[in-house]
Amino acid sequence: MARTIANDPLQKFMFRVTIPGLPAGIGFQKVGGLSREVGVVEYLEGLYEYTHKLPGREKVGEVTLERGSYADKELEAIYKKVLTDSNVRNTVIIEILDRFGNAKRTYKLAEAWVSKWEGSDLDASSDDVAIEKLTLQFEYFLD
């Protein structure tokens, strides 16, 4: 029986990131840190030899985005907005696409804001592309 493309695993090179305040066509080279975990609450009772481990609150990680540096300062500007705008939180959308550009998996990061902008290392002996990084904080995933 032949396998179809629909049954292939997703490849990690096709994705789209949508951040309010940035142009729709802005691309990123890498997204890292998409994670969620349940905290562990330990509880010890006097009659038991062992500690009870109970599920606690969900925790999410910080997400990092990387892209080549351009002459514009759009990534730095979105970071600076955090310093001056009290309504800076948004929903950031990360979509994993199939080879035809159709969204197959979507992550919505609720109450997201930029906590760090990082410029590229500079090296006169290298011909690598300069890379900028953004670090996003968010509170939970929208399902």
Secondary structure, DSSP 8 states (H G I E B T S, - for coil): ----GGGS---TT-EEEE-TTS-TT---SEEE---EEEEEEEE--TT-SS-EEEEEEEEE--EEEEEE--SS-HHHHHHHHHHH-TT--EEEEEEEE-TTS-EEEEEEEEEEEEEEEE-----TT-----EEEEEEE-SEEE-
